[in-house]
Amino acid sequence: MSELLSKATELDAADPLAALRSRFVLDDVVYLDGNSLGALPTGVVERLRDVVLREWGELRIRSWEESGWWTAPERIGDRVAPLIGAAPGQVVVGDSTSVNVFKALVAAVRIAREGDGAVERDEILVDATTFPTDGYIAESAARMTGCALRPVLPDEVPAALGPRTAAVLLNHVDYRSGRLYDLPGLTAAVHAVGAVAVWDLCHSAGALEVGLDEHGVDLAVGCTYKFLNGGPGAPAYLYVRQGLQERFDTPLPGWNSHVEPFGMRPDYTPAAGAVRGRVGTPEILSLLALDAALDVWEGVDIAAVRHKSLALTDFFLECVAQYVPEGVVECVTPLAHGERGSQIALRHDRAGEIMRELTARGVVGDFRHPDVLRFGFTPLYVGFADTERAARVLAEILSA
């Protein structure tokens, strides 16, 4: 047994989260793509069987009331809330991340413009390296609100802010590099100029502490199919800080967010609270699959998850450094813990080809154009032996 494999065995034996692996449907593949699609929690299958056969099959329309379908977006939102550092009543689950980004960003501009009016707020800042859809949505939101869209690198946001800034859309963790950005500091900087902060938490929720309430974040969105393991196409969530809820003016006023949804009135009057973030009929099957998936978080401390995430990524870098000759790959993920999410991105000019070979050998990560090998570490089910094996197989491919 190699020195690193022996170390991995010891680390796994001492891991307080190791038993959580049994809560997932897994095989002998090393699955390091949970930052794209989380593994299947064991309880989801039976829950969906009951939803389909009994709640839909037998109760049918009665399930909107008797099975709690109608209130599921808020109820499940309250289950997501502690994972992102939010008190109950501020998170609603539904729609896609893209739709929620649009709702949040337009609402943010409208909130910012409620100020004294001395200067017109006509600019939106967006992370210049953002996941493409956030940029597309931001451009559309800017057109709708009459704002100029200004792409800015996250580190340059404080210097770019000014009295004309209405809203700022930022990613907590960069999807390519795994860089973790300073949510508290950037939020404070946005607030200092009277603007509204919107955070995309897709690559941080379920992997590290977010602290939305603690840091005064205004609005946030995120998907649930990555580290939250909600399943392919699982609905996203929208966080609206309690103090802003009465000012949240959605650009998509649907009947589900009406104060009297079954009144069928021609005029729109918004409901109170985070319910304002709802639009149309909830995606019940995927929503209740997510509800079951969230059971795996029972009794789990997100601080312990973050501790293991950093330990796993540290160990992976240690293994790569020992197994892979120096200079063959370049790590583009920051080494500093305070700047690292729960993934490691390695650069190689044959990254796409290498990832295909890794997958064929039972190590699943993913490839990001043009040259990034991306490995996501989900602490609930990834172990240290998995981590050592991934680095060892990578080295074998690179030396072939």
N, C-alpha and C positions, 0 to 999 in steps of 0.2 A: 504494500500500500504506500502510495506516494505521501510525502510530507503534507501536501495541501489537502489531499483526500482524507488523511487522518485528522487534520484540523477541521475539515468540514463535518466529519462524523462527530467530533466533540462538540462543535457548535450546534449541530442539530439536536444532540442529546440534551443540551442546556437551554434550548429555545423554548420559552414559555408559550409561544404561539404555535408550536409544532402540531399540537392536536387538532388545530383548526382545519388542517388539510383534509381530515375525514369528512368535513362538511361539503366537500366538492366532488364532482364526478371527474376523476382523473385516471390517467393510464401511465405508462412508463416514458412518455414523451416529456422532455423538459420544456415547459410552456412559459416562454418569456415574452408573450404578446398580450398579456392582460391589460396593458395600457392601450390596446385597441379593442379587444373583446375579452371580457372576463370569463373565467371558467364557469361551468354550470353548477350552481349549488344543488345539493341532493334533494332538498325539499320542494323544488320548483315543479317537478314532474307531477307529484301527487296533488299539489295545490291546483295546478292547471287542469288536471283531470276532474277535480271537484268543481272548478269553475265552469268547465265546458259541459260536463254531464249533469250536474245537479243545478248549479246556479243559472246557467243558460238553458240547459236541456229540460229541466223540470220546472223551475220557478219562472223562467223566462222573464217577462217584463217586471215581475214582482221583485226581482233582484235589485233593481235600482234603489229600492227602499229596504227590503228585507235583508239583502246581502251587503248593504252599504256601498253599492257602486257609486251613487251620486256624490257622496262625500269623500271618495277615495283619493282624489287629487290633493286635498288638504291633509287628510289623515296620513297618507304616505309621505307627504311633504314634511310632516312633523317627525317622521322616522328618519328622513334624510338630514333634517336640521342639525342634530347633534354631531353628525359627521363633518359638518362644515362650520361648526361653532356658532350655531344660531338657536335662539330660543324658539319655542313653538309659536305658530301663528304667522310665520314670515316666509314660508316656503310652500309653493304649490307645484305639483308635478303634472306635466302634460305638454304636448307638442314636442317639436324637435329643438335641439340647441339653436339652430339657425333662426327659427321662429321666435324663440325667447330672446335671442340677441336683438332682433329687430324691435320687439316690444320694449325691451329694457332701454335700448339706445334712444329711440324716439321719445319715450317717456322721460329719459334723463335730460334731453334737450328742453323739453317742455317745463320740467321742474326748474332747471337752471334759469330759464327766462322769466320766472316768477319774481326775480329780484327787483332791485330798485329801478332798473331800466336805464340807468345813466349811460351804460355802454351796451350796445347790442351784442349778444352772445351768438356768434355766427360761425363757430369753428368747432369741429370734432377732431380730436386726436385719436389715432388708432395705431396699435403696435405694427410697425412696418414689417415685422417678421411673422405676423400672425398666420394661423391656419387660414387658407384662402377664403373659406366661406365667411369668416368674420369680416374680412376685408370687403367681400362682395356686399354683404348685408350693410356694413357701415357706409358704403358708397350710396346705396339705395336710401338709407336713413338720412344721409346728408342731403340728397336731392329733395326728399320729402319735406324736410324741415328748413330748406333754404340755407344750409350750412356749407362751408368749404370743408372738405376732408383732407386732413394733413397726416400722412404716415410718418411716424417718429419711432426711433428705436427706444425701447423702454428706459434704458439708462439716460436718454436725452430728454425724457418727458419733463422733469422739473424745470429745465431751462426753456422748454418750448411752451410752457403754460403761460397764460396771460389773461387779461380782463375780458378778452373776446372768446375765451374757451368756454364752451357749454358742457361738453361731456368728453370723457376719455375712456376708451375701450382697451383693456389690457388682458393678457394671458398670465395666469399665475405661474404656470410652467410652460416653457417653450416646447412645442410638440416635436421638433426635430432634435434639439440638443439636450433637452432635459434640464435646461437652466431654470432655476427657481428665482422669481423676482420678488422684490421687497414690497409685499402687499401693504404692510403698515405705513412704511415711509412714503410710497407713491400715493396711497390714499390720502394721507395728510397733506401732501403737496397739492393734490387736486383740490382738496377742500380749502386750502389757503387762498386760492384765487376765486373761490365761489363756484367752482364747477362740480359736476357730479361724476362719481367714479363707477364704472361698470366693469366687473371682473368675470372672465371666463375661467371656470375652475375644472374644465374637463380632465386635465392631466394632474390634478392635485387632490381632488375629493376622494377620500378613501385610501389615500396613501400618506397623507401628512396632515398636521394640524393647520387649519385655515384661519379660524378666529374672526368670522365676519362681524359678529356683534362687538367683540372686544376692540376691533380696529375701526369701527364706525363705517364699514363699507355701505354704500348706498344701495346698489343693485348688483346681483350676481346671477350667473347662469351656469349650467353644466349638464353634461350627459350622465347617464346612469349605467351605461353598458361597458365601461372600462373597469376601473378599480371597484366600482359598486356592484359589478357582476349581474346587472339587470337583464341581460340577454340582448341579442341582435335587434337593433331598432327600438330598444326600450325608451320610453318617454324621458324627456329632459326635465329640468326643474328651473324655477325662477324664484329668486330670493328678493323680497322687497322689504327693506328695513322698516320696522314698525312706525318710526317717526315720519316716514315718507308715504305711507300707504294711502292716506287721504289725498295726497297730491299726485298719486300715480295715475296718469292719464294715458291709458293704453291706445295705441294706434289700431288695435284689432278688437273693437268692442263687440264681443260675441254674446249670445244669449246666456251662456253659462256664467258669465260674470255680471249679469244684470241683477239688480237688487231683488227683482221678482221674476225669475227666469220663466216661470210657467204662466205669467200674466200676459205674455205675448203682446206687449205694448209696442207701439211703433216708435216711441221715443226711448232713448237709452239713459238709464240711471244706474251708475255703477254700484255694486255691492261694497260693503265695507271690508277692509282687511286685504290679505294676500289673495283672496278669491278674485280680486280684480285682474289677476294675471291669467285667469282662465279665458278660453275663447269658445270652443265648440265641445261636442260630445267627447268625453274621455275615451282613450284607447284602452278599453277594459281588459282585454286579454293580456296585452303586454304590461299594462299597469299593475295587474294583480300578480303577474310573474315577477315583477320587480318587488312587490310587497313580500312575496315568499323569499326572494333572494336576500332581502335585507335581514332575514332571520339569522344569517350567518354572523351578523355583527353583535348579536346578543352577548353581553358580558365582555366585549372587546374594548380595550382602551386605545384610542387613536394615537396616544403618545407612545404606547408600546409598539404599535404598527410602524410609526415613524422611526423609532429606535432600530427595529429590525430592518427596515428599508435601507437605512444608512449602512448598517452592518453588512447586508447582502451586497450592496453596490461597492462598498469598500473591498469586500472579499473578492468580488468579481474582478476588480481592477488589480488586486494583488495577484490573482491567478493569471490574468492576461499578461501582466508584467513578467511573470516567471515562465510561462509557457510560450509566449509569442516573442520572437526576436525584436529587439528595440527598433523602432522606426517603421515597422511593417504596417501598423495601424496607428491612427492618431485619435486620441480621446478628445471629443469636442464638448463633453459634459464637464462642467466645473468640478474641481476636486474639493473645494470648500463645501462643507456640509450645509452651510447657510444659503448656498446658491445651487443646490442640487435637488432635483425632484426624485422620482423613484424609477429612473431609467438611466442606462448608460448608452451613449451614442459613440460609435467608433467610425472613423472615416477610412475608406479604402476605395481605390478607383475601380475595383471589381465587386463592389458591395452587392449589387443585385445577384450576380452569379454565385457569390459566396453564401448569401442567405438561402438561395435555392438548395445548395448543397447541405447547409446546416439543417434545413427542414427535412431533407431526404434522410439525414442521419439521426433524426429524432430530437433536434433542438430547434424550437420554433421561436423566432423573433420576427422582425420585419425590416423592410428596406424602404428608405426614404430618398427620393430622387435628389441629387444625382449620385451620391456616393456615401450614404450613411447607413450603417448597420445599427439597428435600434433594438435594445434589449430592455424590456420592461420587467420590473421585479415586484410582484404582488405578494406582500408579506404573509397574507393569510394562507397561501398554499405553496409558495416557492420556498425551497429549503437550501441549505448551504451545499449539500451534495449535488443538487441540481445545478447550482451556480458553478461549482468546480468542473462538473461534466461539460457544461456549456463552453467554458473557456478552453478546456482540453480538446474538445472536438473542433472548435474554431482554430486552434493551433495546428491540429492535424491537417485541416483543409488548407490552411495558409502555407504549410510546408510541403504540400503534395506537388 
